Amino acid sequence: MLAYTAPSTVEEAVRALAGASGVAKVLSGGTDLLVQLRSGRAKPDLIVDTKKIPGISDISERDGGFVIGAATPSAVIGECEALRQAWPGVVEAANLIGSTQIQGRASLAGNLCNASPAADSVPALIAARATCVVAGTNGRREVPVESIVTGPGRTSLDRDELIVEFHLPKRPPRSADAYLRFIPRTEMDIAVVGAGVNVTLDAVGACTDARVVLGAVAPTAVLVPDAAAALIGRALDAAALAALDQAARRACRPIDDKRGTIAYRTKVAGVMARRAATTAYERAGKRR
């Protein structure tokens, strides 16, 4: 029989996960988990609902950066003007998860730990150098977002662990990010390709730091150092865009399915990377 608990502290949640006699699932938003339950794809013995834990659905500013609770709904993220101004790409990605109704529940932790290769928020978070705080029986640890997902439907979390919050760092001057995805329909679809780009520019508009991350083109989101190297040290000219495009394509390891062929996804990855980089550069150029 399926059991349910809604702990009021992180410690209680950890104890529930550690003491589960079978498979336990953490419910942050539930927009993936509930669908999987109804379809029979997920058959947990215990559901641990984190929504009653204080602070787990909040956004706060800390040391010039941001702390986003693991269960904070995407709709709340989209309404935080300070976060939108600092990290527009992260907010863009969160606001692409499902419909307006789904965004009232969908969370960053759920989107990450569902471990879909096409998750929208994950490339943007990795591009932003976001970290997450993981709580477990052995205490808490802060890890990069890119270390969580190990494959489709798989994460590096132990059975007694859950994500408590996400940290976004303080913004350097003249820096910005962007996230774009390609989908067959106009909305409420799964990314065929997603691209997150984060850049910092110097006073004359040359890139001094960059992160480029692709989604839906490999078993996990792909951080592409060669794509970042194509941008660093130069303005965003035609040569930089061409090198970025080629680096993005080389990083792809997609599959053929009804939504796109390997060749198509690979080509679109270069296009999305170029467009996201252009937007990030334009935004960064307006900041001081």
C-alpha positions in Angstrom: 0.0 0.0 0.0 1.2 3.5 -0.9 2.1 5.6 2.2 2.3 9.4 2.4 4.0 11.7 4.7 4.3 15.5 4.8 7.2 16.4 7.2 7.6 19.8 8.6 11.4 19.8 8.7 14.2 18.7 6.5 15.4 16.4 9.2 12.0 14.6 9.3 12.0 14.3 5.5 15.5 12.7 5.6 14.4 10.2 8.3 11.4 9.3 6.3 13.4 8.6 3.2 16.1 6.7 5.2 13.5 4.6 7.0 11.4 3.7 3.9 10.9 -0.1 3.5 10.7 0.2 -0.2 10.9 2.8 -2.9 10.4 6.4 -1.7 9.7 9.4 -3.9 10.1 13.1 -3.0 7.3 15.3 -4.0 8.4 18.9 -4.6 5.7 20.0 -7.2 4.4 16.7 -8.3 3.8 17.5 -12.0 5.9 14.7 -13.1 5.4 12.3 -10.2 1.6 12.3 -10.3 1.5 11.6 -14.0 3.9 8.7 -13.5 1.8 7.4 -10.7 -1.4 7.5 -12.8 0.3 5.8 -15.7 1.9 3.1 -13.6 5.4 4.1 -14.6 6.2 4.9 -10.9 5.2 2.6 -8.1 6.6 4.0 -4.9 5.9 2.6 -1.5 6.2 6.1 0.1 5.7 9.7 -1.0 7.5 12.4 1.0 5.7 15.7 0.4 8.2 18.6 1.1 5.7 21.5 0.7 5.2 21.9 4.5 8.9 22.5 5.2 9.4 26.2 6.0 11.4 28.1 3.4 11.4 25.3 0.8 9.0 27.3 -1.4 10.7 30.7 -1.0 13.2 32.9 -2.9 15.6 35.1 -1.0 18.7 37.2 -1.7 22.0 36.3 0.0 25.5 37.7 -0.4 24.5 39.3 -3.7 23.1 36.1 -5.1 19.8 34.2 -4.8 18.5 31.2 -2.8 15.6 29.4 -4.4 13.8 26.8 -2.3 13.6 23.4 -4.0 9.8 23.3 -4.1 9.3 26.9 -5.2 6.8 26.9 -8.1 7.9 28.1 -11.5 5.1 30.7 -11.4 6.6 32.3 -8.2 10.1 32.3 -9.9 8.6 34.1 -12.8 7.1 36.8 -10.6 10.3 37.6 -8.7 11.4 40.8 -10.4 14.9 40.9 -8.8 15.6 37.3 -9.9 14.3 38.1 -13.4 16.6 41.1 -13.7 19.7 39.2 -12.4 19.1 35.8 -14.1 16.7 36.2 -17.0 17.8 33.0 -18.6 17.0 30.9 -15.5 13.6 32.5 -15.2 12.9 32.0 -19.0 13.7 28.3 -18.5 11.5 27.9 -15.4 8.6 29.6 -17.2 8.8 27.1 -20.1 7.9 24.1 -17.9 4.4 23.1 -19.0 1.3 25.3 -19.0 0.4 28.2 -16.8 -1.5 25.8 -14.5 1.5 23.4 -14.3 3.8 26.3 -13.4 1.8 26.8 -10.3 3.2 23.6 -9.0 6.3 22.7 -11.0 9.6 23.1 -9.2 13.3 23.3 -10.1 14.0 20.3 -7.9 11.3 18.2 -9.5 12.4 19.2 -13.0 16.0 18.3 -12.2 15.4 15.1 -10.3 12.9 13.8 -12.8 16.2 13.5 -14.9 14.7 14.0 -18.3 17.3 14.8 -20.9 14.9 17.5 -22.2 14.3 19.3 -18.9 14.2 23.0 -19.6 15.5 24.4 -16.3 18.6 22.3 -16.2 20.7 23.8 -19.0 20.0 27.3 -17.7 20.9 26.4 -14.1 24.2 24.8 -15.2 25.0 27.7 -17.4 24.4 30.0 -14.4 26.9 27.9 -12.3 24.0 27.1 -9.9 24.6 24.8 -7.0 22.1 22.8 -4.9 22.1 22.0 -1.3 21.5 18.2 -0.7 20.4 17.0 2.7 20.8 13.4 3.9 21.6 11.3 6.9 25.2 12.4 6.8 24.3 16.1 6.8 24.2 18.7 4.0 26.4 19.1 1.0 26.5 21.8 -1.7 27.1 20.4 -5.2 27.0 21.8 -8.8 23.7 21.2 -10.5 25.5 19.3 -13.3 26.5 16.6 -10.8 23.0 15.5 -10.0 21.7 13.8 -13.2 23.6 10.7 -14.3 21.3 9.5 -17.0 17.7 9.4 -18.1 15.6 8.9 -15.0 18.7 8.5 -12.8 20.4 10.8 -10.3 23.4 10.8 -8.0 21.3 11.2 -4.9 21.3 8.5 -2.3 18.0 7.0 -1.1 18.0 9.2 2.0 18.8 12.4 0.2 16.7 15.3 -1.1 17.5 18.7 -2.6 16.6 21.6 -0.2 17.6 24.7 -2.2 19.4 26.1 -5.2 22.0 28.8 -5.0 22.7 31.3 -7.8 25.9 33.3 -7.5 26.3 37.1 -7.4 26.4 38.6 -10.8 29.6 40.2 -12.1 29.2 43.5 -14.0 28.3 43.3 -17.7 27.0 39.7 -17.4 23.8 38.1 -18.5 22.3 34.8 -19.5 19.6 33.4 -21.9 17.8 30.2 -22.5 16.1 29.1 -25.7 14.5 25.9 -26.9 13.1 24.5 -30.1 9.8 22.7 -30.0 7.5 21.5 -32.8 4.4 23.3 -31.3 4.1 26.8 -30.0 3.9 25.8 -26.3 3.4 22.9 -23.9 5.9 20.6 -25.6 9.2 18.9 -24.8 12.4 20.5 -26.1 13.8 19.0 -29.2 16.9 21.1 -28.4 17.5 23.6 -25.6 20.5 25.9 -25.1 21.5 28.0 -22.1 24.3 30.6 -22.4 25.8 32.8 -19.7 28.4 35.4 -20.5 30.5 38.2 -18.9 31.8 41.0 -21.1 34.6 43.6 -20.6 34.2 47.3 -21.0 34.7 47.1 -24.8 32.3 44.2 -25.3 34.7 41.3 -25.5 33.7 38.1 -23.6 35.8 37.3 -20.6 33.8 34.3 -19.3 31.2 32.0 -20.7 29.2 28.9 -20.1 27.3 27.1 -22.9 25.0 24.2 -22.1 22.8 22.1 -24.4 19.7 20.0 -23.5 17.9 17.2 -25.2 20.9 16.2 -27.4 22.4 13.6 -25.0 21.5 11.4 -22.1 22.1 14.4 -19.8 22.5 18.2 -20.2 25.9 18.8 -21.8 28.3 21.5 -20.7 30.3 22.5 -23.8 33.7 24.0 -22.9 34.7 24.3 -26.5 31.6 26.4 -27.2 32.6 28.7 -24.3 36.1 28.9 -25.6 34.8 30.0 -29.0 33.3 33.1 -27.3 36.0 34.0 -24.7 38.4 36.7 -25.7 36.3 38.1 -28.5 33.3 40.1 -29.4 30.3 38.2 -30.8 31.2 38.5 -34.5 30.5 36.1 -37.4 33.6 34.1 -36.7 32.8 33.6 -33.0 29.2 32.5 -33.9 30.5 30.1 -36.5 32.9 28.5 -34.0 30.2 28.3 -31.4 27.9 26.6 -33.8 30.5 24.0 -34.7 31.4 23.3 -31.1 27.8 22.9 -30.2 27.2 20.4 -33.0 30.3 18.4 -32.0 29.0 18.0 -28.5 25.7 16.4 -29.5 24.9 12.8 -28.9 21.2 12.8 -29.7 18.8 10.0 -30.7 16.4 9.5 -33.6 12.8 9.7 -32.6 9.5 11.0 -33.9 10.3 14.5 -32.8 13.6 14.8 -34.6 16.5 12.9 -36.3 20.1 12.9 -35.1 21.1 15.1 -38.0 18.2 17.6 -37.4 18.8 17.9 -33.7 22.6 18.4 -34.3 22.0 21.2 -36.7 19.3 22.9 -34.5 21.7 22.7 -31.5 24.1 25.0 -33.3 21.3 27.4 -34.2 19.9 27.5 -30.7 23.4 28.1 -29.2 24.0 31.0 -31.6 20.7 32.6 -30.8 21.0 32.2 -27.1 24.5 33.6 -27.2 23.3 36.6 -29.2 20.6 37.3 -26.6 23.0 36.9 -23.7 25.5 39.3 -25.3 22.9 41.9 -26.0 21.7 41.7 -22.4 25.1 41.8 -20.9 26.0 44.8 -23.0 23.2 46.8 -21.4 24.4 46.1 -17.9 27.0 48.0 -15.8 
